[in-house]
Amino acid sequence: MARQEINLGIVPGDKRGDKLRVGGKKINENFTELYNSLQNSQSSPVIAGKHVITEDESNRLTEIHVIIPAPGSGKIIDLISLMARITPTPPPIGGLNIYPNQTLNITTDGDTETQDWGYFPSLFLMSSSMEIQRMTPVFSTQQFTNTPVYVCLSGGENPKSGSAQIELFFLYRIVDPAASGTPGGGGGSSAPQVVQSFINQSEITIQHNLQKYPTVVVVDTTGRELISEITHESTDQMVIRLNPAASGKIIYS
């Protein structure tokens, strides 16, 4: 079912809008569809985790560190948020010394040079005192099933000197697209969940070709749901509008 909007008329009191009972019926039907969608969603609750890279391990940052294990066959990790706290080793050893173009990458394919989820910049890694920073997000539209989340230093060279403890704090969900039932379908056929990223946009046109009006959730880079205007141009295309422009993910099925 497409989202139903209440007709407010043109100006207050012109009696051209929906009657109270009609407007209430639209509200009830909209909420019924939302609740059916939530009940049929096959994603896990939000999971909080922590991974510590020790001072000794910080000297080998080009090695791949698994911070979230693979979720299982056919399942996808949806990384919602990631923060890091770095505590440099006191003098005379001091903090990490790396090249300015090196980054600590958050990846799913094990390649030290890819940033599937995001990265931490060199200035943060070379902090001279304890610092906390949120991951700089990079929105990859490709999702991999049954793959871990890794962190690794880019550039192929370990720190030239120094060391630090790096604590990583993260929130994530595990999504099972194959088990997601069609909203209101009584658990019959399965409908895959699609995740599409966007960066600083106020209007996004999606050609989904699902031959139906999909259920849509829009979230920002922290996982907070955004208020959006969704117009279904047809059963194969929709337009999502945000005010103001934002970055995040569109999840639909």
Secondary structure as GFF3:
##gff-version 3
##sequence-region A 1 253
A	DSSP	alpha_helix	20	40	.	.	.	ID=ss1
A	DSSP	beta_strand	47	53	.	.	.	ID=ss2
A	DSSP	three_ten_helix	57	60	.	.	.	ID=ss3
A	DSSP	beta_strand	65	68	.	.	.	ID=ss4
A	DSSP	beta_strand	76	88	.	.	.	ID=ss5
A	DSSP	beta_strand	104	107	.	.	.	ID=ss6
A	DSSP	beta_strand	118	120	.	.	.	ID=ss7
A	DSSP	alpha_helix	122	125	.	.	.	ID=ss8
A	DSSP	beta_strand	131	134	.	.	.	ID=ss9
A	DSSP	beta_strand	136	137	.	.	.	ID=ss10
A	DSSP	beta_strand	149	153	.	.	.	ID=ss11
A	DSSP	three_ten_helix	154	156	.	.	.	ID=ss12
A	DSSP	beta_strand	164	175	.	.	.	ID=ss13
A	DSSP	three_ten_helix	177	179	.	.	.	ID=ss14
A	DSSP	beta_strand	194	207	.	.	.	ID=ss15
A	DSSP	beta_strand	216	220	.	.	.	ID=ss16
A	DSSP	beta_strand	229	232	.	.	.	ID=ss17
A	DSSP	beta_strand	237	252	.	.	.	ID=ss18
###
